């Protein structure tokens, strides 16, 4: 059942490929999809985490639930990850995680409480400003390296990040997914 015969081969560039939650979920999901196989290029500024996830991908391949085998690569540049990609998944942490604590705690000092500090209010605005720089870079790289690829954004604030992609590269094919939708 794990042979790749008759499965469509695709390349997925995963920006933020060192992430735990989203990357692991994606690896498990695609391994169980019998119609597709191919390469997942795990790109992350934290290369050791992307390498760790590549090893995780091999464990997923060995799982009895895996219906297809995937190749996991860890490119050293964003351009290398995007080259030839059919899909781009973007799931990044804009700035150090400590900044998110400040995003939430500084408004709290003024009586503004956030149930989730990565989407709305002052915390969401500041996070959007940080993410916009990263997403502008992503949009430019997609335009250069794989302009026909579909980009799936998982980073919050989801709408601000996705809008940035379209502002920088109006011809991009992108959409945002909130984890609550699944």
N, C-alpha and C positions, 0 to 999 in steps of 0.2 A: 504493500500500500504506500510505501514511502518513496517509490520511484517517481521521477519527475516527468515520465512519459505523458504526453498529451496535456501537460500543464503549460499555461502561458507564462513566459519568462518576462519579468519586469525588474526594474531597479527602483528602490526606494532610498532616497537620501534622507537620513534622519539627523536634523540639526538639533543638537542637544542630546546626542546619542549616548551620553553618559548618564542620562536620567534613570531613575529607578522605576517609578510607577508607569509612566506612559510607554517607555521603551519595552519594559517587560510585558506589558499588556499587548502591545503591537506584535512582538515576537511570538507570543502564545497564539494570538489570533491568526496571523498569517500561516503559522505552521499547521493550523487545523483547516485551512482553506484548500481543498483539493484542486481547485481550478488554476491556482497561481503558484509560482515559485520564482526564484531569482536571487538577487543580491540586495542586502540592506547595508548601506554605507553609513556607519555610525560616526558622525563627526561631532566633536565636542572640544571646547577650549580646555577642558579637563580630560586630556587624552587617557590618563590611567583609568578613569571611570569608563570611557568608551571601550577600552581594551577589556575591562572586566565584563562589560555587557556583551562583547563579542564571545567571550567564554560562556556567558549565560546562554547566548543563542545556540551554542553547540550543545549545551545540556537540553535545551528545548528540542533541538533536532533529534536527540537520542530518546526523547520521551515516547512512550507507547501511544500517546494521543496525537503525535505529530503525523499529519497526512502527507506533508511535503518537506523536503530539505531546503534550507536556505543557506546561502553563503553570506557570512558576516565579515565585512572589511572595516578597517579603521583608517580612513584617509587622513593625511596630515594637513590638508588645506580644504577650505570650503569649496573652492573651484573643483578640486579633485572629487569631492563627495558628490557634487551636483552634476558632473559630466555624465551625460547620457541618462539622467534620471527621468523616470516616467511620473513619479510622485515624489513630493518633498513633504516630510512631516517636520514641523517646527514646534519644539517644546523646550523653551529655554528659561533660565532664571535671569531676568534683567538685573545686572549688578549683583554684588554680594548679598547673601541671604540676610546679613546684618542690617542692610538698608531697609528691608521689608519690616523689620522690628521697629525701626525709626519711623517708617511710614505710618505705622499703627499707633505707636506710643506718643509721638509728638501731638497729633490731633487729640488723643485721649486727655492730655494735659489741659486742653481747652474745652473739654466736655463733649467731644465728638467721638462716639464709639462706633467701631466697625465690626459687624458680624464676620465679614470677609474683607480683608484689607487689600485685595489685589484687583478689585474691579471698579468700585465706585467711591465717591467721596474724595477727600483730600489724598488719602493713601492711594486710591486707584489712579488719580490724576498724576501723582508723582511717579508712580510705577509706569504709567503710560508714556510719560516723558522719557524715562530711561529706556523703555522697550522700543520706542520709535526709532532711536538711533540704530539699534541692532536690526530692526525690521527693515529699515531703509537699506542697510547693507545686504540683507538677505534678498530683498527685491531686486537690487542691482545685479547681484550674483546670479539669481535665477534668470534674469533677462539675458545675461551674457552666456550662461552655460547650458540652460535647459528651458528655453522660453515656452515650450509646449507642455511642460510638466504641470500637473495639478499640485497646488500647494495647500496643505491642510494645517491650519494653525491651531495649536492647543494651548498657547500661552495667553495668560490673562494680563491686562484686560483684553479679552478676545476681540471685541469690536474695534478698539483702537489699534491693535496690532494688525488686524486684517485690513483695516482702512489704510494704514500706512503702506502696506504692500501695494494696494491699488493706486495710491497717490504717487508713489515713486515709479511704478511700472504699470500704467493703465491697462496694458494688454494681458496682465497676469490672469491666470485661472486659479483663483484661491477662494477658500471658504474657511470659516472658523467653526470649531466644535467645542462646545462646553462639555466638560466631563459629566455633567448632570443629565445630558441628553441621552446617553447610552443606557 
